[in-house]
């Protein structure tokens, strides 16, 4: 038995695996899939992606059921904790917090206070603070708090109108804080302005009956960095007059809640002359602070530094003592029950009142200072709040990236170029090459890494500086890889953060998920897109059969000298890719101890060509032995040249035979009787020497 190696040649563009024995490949394919990794709801952007500023992180704000429109929503945010949950670190950009509705529209009235956390004054620039906004959608509803770190580019100050009940939006000396109406003063020298934490020396006139003059007074706000000053603290001379300061708000209709206000009285006058009035003006007018009906009412809601209409004595409260409240100059409280503050000290007071009477109304908060021309008095106002509902935070998120090319339906063969296009939610801010891609084969093995995507109008990028990153010549599929639809491209869109979990810098981790691999399943700004690589998988099965011998003829013939032997070459494509058109060539050497038969075997051709089931879709036409353009060629010099014309019978000069198939060999679809793939057979005869 003589069985030589048969050589199969295909064009370089046809990816192949070849064996001289039967190859059985079981390829189990699932439906291709991918995950779109752009965030839902759509990522907020002030202008356009890649046009600064862009935001890179957000956390859901869960507004509870029952919260109604126009409620004040409050939530404390520790941004260090949010970043830690994302596996990154950075310095909060204090200008960056933005409250965005689930519709994608920015909340109309909102604020972030860097210096207040958990209801008390907090250090500035320590990555935490308080967020408030006016609810525009009835709960339960989810809003989103967008924020960023300084490394990702500076953000402008929030242009939205703040609530500013805490007077933190503005600067020292500002008479009309954002969100408030301009104060109306009858005396120009009276104080109506925002003030920071300060100790101020104040002189009163006439001189006090007890205590220091001048006196160092406390200007610290109730919380945060600023409060609002009303009265006669700094004028050259004490002057009689009034100041009216207002703010317009709308009370929720279904759950109006309460209003709370904080104020601090300071000075030497009393309820008979210098007072503070805080009112809600709607369909009716209701006093929140002042005027007190009696000493007991004053002790609960002091609207002046002292109670009474007369000068203070040792045992009776009155004017001309500093913050005597309900005390005489002896420092003994006279109210029943007595006030709990220490007489002669600076103290904040709080009043909370139901807003049920104003449900659904647009009302005015009206603050009025009234003073005479003697004994200085002033008031600090801070932390107005109304209809407050406390929200909770969800799991923090980061900007996403989505591969739009290739798609799950994209199919490639060896030699084809894979183009990669990705869309981002926000500008990737990592230095150098912020958007790169890796490609993995059907078994999940890394094929190529760090392919650069561009957003500068080059490398196939359609337009520079937008949200699309491109490389249309990213990678050429080489020959030799196994086909399948589990190939995938992984795109990384990195920001300027520092990883705290050992990931590549700029990759934002999805909380609670594994830290590795750095895949879409575990990171927000990574996207995996599966695609198909179709490659031929060609197998060659060569068999031999003895047709006859000179002794037994065709009855149980033996492989003896002068026997006629038939070779059969079966080529099967079990791969999912087709072979390129007119590229499949089979070369077979004739064994040295045999003679090739060049006479007619089938229709004058010295061979038999048969398509299998399923068909290979190839043909092997014969014209003549001397024709160099048909399917078969012959060599008499070991395959060096192919112009030899055989004698039409047994020709000892033929050393090699070559078959050049016409057409593109079909891919394996898994259908039909030959589920192993389409195939064809070539048969020719030789004589044993």
Buried (B, 14 or more C-beta within 10 A) or exposed (E): EBEBEBBBBBBEBBBBBBEBEEBEBEBEEEEBEBEBBBBEEEBBBBEEBBEBBBBBBBBBBBBEEEBBBBBBBBBBBBBBBBBBBBBBBBBBBBBBBBBBBBEEEBBEBBBBBBBBBEEEBBEEEBBBBBBBBBBBBBBEBBBBBBBBBBBBBEBEEBEBBBBBBBBBBBEEEBBBBBBBBEBEBEBEEBBBBBBBBEEBEBEBEEEBBBBEBEBEBBBBBBBBBBBBBBBBBBBEEBBBBBBBBBBEBBBBEEBBBBBBBBBBBBBBBBBBBBBBBBBBBBEEEBBBBBBBEEBEBBBEBBBBBBBBEEBBBEEBBBBBBBBBBBBBBBEEBBBEEBBEBEBBEBBBBEBEBEBEBBBBBEBBBBBBBBBBEBBBBBBBBBBBBBBBBEBEBBEBBBBBBBBBBBBBEBBBBBBBEBBBBBBBBBBBBBEEBBBBBBBBBBEEEEBBEEBBBBBEEEBBBEEEBBBBBBBBEBBEBEBEBBBBBBBBBBBBBBBBBBBEBEBEEBBBBBEEEEEEBBBBEBBBBBBBBBBBBBBBBBBBBBEBEBEBBEEEEEEEBEEEEEBBBBBBBBBBBBBBBBBBEEBBBBBBBBBEEBBBBBBEBEEEBBBBBBBBEBBBBBEBEBEEBEEEEBBBBBBBEEBEEBEBBBEEEBBBBBBBBBBBBBBBBBBBEEEBEBEBBBBBBBBBBBBBE
